[in-house]
Amino acid sequence: MGTVVRLVSGTELLERAEGVRSVYAGAFAEPPWCEDPAEADGYVRRLPAELARPGFTAALALSESDDRVVHGFATGWTTPDPFPEGRSYGPVAAALGEDRTRRWLCGAVEIDELAVAAGARGQGLGAALLAAVASTAADGRCWLLTSVRADAFGFYLRRGWRQAVHPAPEGDGPALLLGPRHPAALMSEPAARNHPRSAPTSRNHPESTSG
């Protein structure tokens, strides 16, 4: 099964919304997310609004023989300043501190979603999708939130992402990961060692990567 990974426009993404919904539903039905299929419908309904976010970018893994068939997707956007307060942002900002939150995250590329269909895993598609969206960060500043209970947590670490803070070391909160080229990534390495994890995880939703 030949597959090509590429950045796509918002129009191309919406044209393949049903394929995105199918990949989303399959990936997030698995532990630790255990989402109802209705969540996938809600995600697709939110996509038009997501496209309006500053710096929105998306990558798709598409069948070479039929580019209407979606095997995986990833999305991201530019983190606003001031830093958002909803979802999982609050605990992360509190743990990181106001100064580092602004310098490390505001204006950087946030990877929001990443998922690969079960039948397409093991081909490096997750890594290619992640690299495609992260490549839009010209200064290397990209980041994401994920759970330390998901397999995706280890996926990111193996690709050079570094854990900066983990607001709930007992394993209940999201972990902040900085991209391999993020200027603060090397400084974050001691922090990663100081926050033990019981079992891997991903999303800020923490991102779901099943790649």
C-alpha positions in Angstrom: 0.0 0.0 0.0 1.8 3.2 -1.2 1.2 6.3 0.8 2.3 9.8 0.4 2.5 12.4 3.3 2.2 16.1 2.4 1.1 19.4 3.8 -2.4 20.3 2.5 -4.5 23.4 2.3 -7.6 23.9 4.4 -9.8 23.2 1.4 -8.0 19.9 0.7 -8.5 18.9 4.3 -12.2 19.6 4.3 -12.6 17.7 1.1 -11.3 14.7 2.9 -13.3 15.3 6.1 -14.9 11.8 6.1 -11.5 10.1 5.9 -10.2 12.3 8.7 -13.3 11.4 10.8 -12.7 7.7 10.2 -9.0 7.9 11.2 -9.9 10.0 14.3 -12.7 7.7 15.4 -10.4 4.6 15.1 -7.4 6.1 16.9 -9.2 7.7 19.8 -11.5 4.8 20.5 -8.5 3.1 21.9 -7.2 3.4 25.5 -6.4 5.7 27.1 -8.9 7.9 25.2 -11.8 5.5 24.8 -13.8 8.2 23.0 -17.3 7.6 21.6 -17.6 7.8 17.8 -19.7 11.0 18.3 -16.4 12.7 19.3 -15.1 12.2 15.8 -18.2 13.8 14.3 -17.7 16.8 16.6 -14.1 17.1 15.6 -15.1 17.3 11.9 -17.7 19.9 12.7 -15.1 22.0 14.4 -12.6 21.8 11.5 -13.9 24.9 9.6 -13.5 27.0 12.7 -10.0 25.5 13.3 -8.9 26.6 9.8 -9.4 30.2 10.9 -6.8 29.9 13.6 -3.6 31.9 12.9 -0.9 29.7 11.4 -3.2 26.7 10.9 -1.5 23.9 9.1 -2.4 20.3 8.3 -0.7 17.3 6.8 -2.4 14.2 5.4 -1.1 10.6 4.7 -2.9 9.7 1.4 -3.1 6.6 -0.7 -0.9 6.9 -3.8 -3.5 5.1 -5.9 -6.4 7.2 -4.7 -5.7 10.5 -2.9 -9.2 10.6 -1.5 -8.2 7.7 0.9 -6.8 9.1 4.2 -4.5 6.9 6.2 -3.5 9.6 8.8 -3.5 13.3 9.6 -1.9 15.9 11.7 -2.9 19.5 12.5 -1.3 22.5 14.2 -1.4 26.2 14.6 0.4 29.2 16.0 0.0 29.6 19.8 -1.6 33.0 20.6 -0.3 35.6 23.0 -1.7 35.9 25.6 -1.5 32.1 26.2 -4.9 30.4 26.2 -6.6 29.4 29.5 -9.0 26.6 28.5 -8.6 22.9 28.0 -5.3 21.7 29.5 -3.5 25.0 29.0 -4.0 26.3 32.6 -2.0 23.7 34.5 0.8 23.8 32.0 1.1 27.5 32.2 1.1 27.4 36.0 3.8 24.7 36.0 6.0 26.5 33.4 5.6 30.0 34.7 4.5 33.2 32.9 7.9 34.1 31.5 8.8 30.7 30.1 5.2 30.2 28.8 5.5 33.3 26.7 9.1 32.7 25.5 8.7 29.0 24.8 5.2 28.6 23.7 3.5 31.9 22.5 4.1 32.4 18.8 5.3 28.7 18.5 3.7 26.0 16.5 1.4 23.8 18.6 0.8 20.3 17.3 -2.9 19.7 18.1 -3.9 16.4 16.6 -2.0 13.4 15.1 -3.4 10.1 14.3 -2.8 7.1 11.9 -5.3 4.5 10.9 -4.7 1.1 12.5 -4.1 -0.7 9.2 -1.5 1.9 8.1 0.7 1.8 11.2 4.3 0.6 11.3 5.2 2.4 8.1 6.6 5.6 9.6 3.5 7.7 8.7 3.1 9.1 12.2 6.7 10.4 12.2 6.3 11.8 8.7 3.1 13.6 9.6 4.7 15.0 12.8 7.7 16.2 10.8 5.6 17.8 8.1 3.6 20.0 10.6 6.7 20.7 12.8 8.6 21.9 9.7 6.4 25.0 9.5 8.1 26.3 12.7 10.9 28.3 11.0 12.6 28.9 14.3 12.2 25.4 15.5 9.8 26.3 18.2 7.1 23.7 18.2 5.4 21.9 21.1 2.5 19.7 22.1 0.6 18.4 25.1 0.1 14.7 25.7 -0.7 12.2 28.4 2.0 10.1 29.9 -0.3 7.1 29.7 -0.5 6.8 25.9 1.9 4.9 23.6 2.3 8.2 21.8 4.4 9.6 24.7 7.2 7.2 23.9 6.7 7.8 20.2 7.5 11.5 20.7 10.5 10.9 23.0 12.0 8.4 20.5 11.9 11.2 17.9 13.8 13.7 20.0 11.0 15.6 21.6 11.8 16.5 25.2 9.5 16.7 28.2 9.6 20.2 29.7 7.1 19.9 32.6 4.5 17.5 33.8 2.0 19.3 36.1 0.8 16.1 37.7 3.8 13.7 38.2 1.4 11.1 39.5 0.3 10.6 36.0 -3.1 12.4 35.8 -2.1 15.6 33.9 -0.8 16.4 30.5 2.9 16.6 29.8 4.5 19.4 27.8 6.9 18.2 25.1 9.2 20.5 23.1 10.2 19.7 19.5 13.8 18.6 18.8 14.8 22.0 17.3 13.1 24.1 20.0 15.7 26.4 21.5 14.7 25.4 25.0 14.7 21.7 24.3 18.2 21.0 25.7 17.4 23.0 28.8 14.3 20.9 29.4 16.2 17.6 29.6 16.8 17.7 33.4 13.2 18.5 33.9 12.2 15.4 32.0 14.4 13.2 34.2 12.9 14.8 37.3 9.3 13.9 36.4 8.8 10.1 36.6 6.1 8.5 34.6 4.2 5.3 35.3 3.1 4.4 31.8 3.3 6.3 28.5 0.6 8.8 27.1 -0.4 11.7 24.4 -2.9 15.0 23.5 -4.3 18.7 24.6 -6.6 17.1 24.1 -3.3 15.5 24.3 -2.3 14.5 20.8 -3.1 11.1 19.8 -0.4 9.5 17.8 -0.8 6.0 16.7 2.0 6.0 14.2 
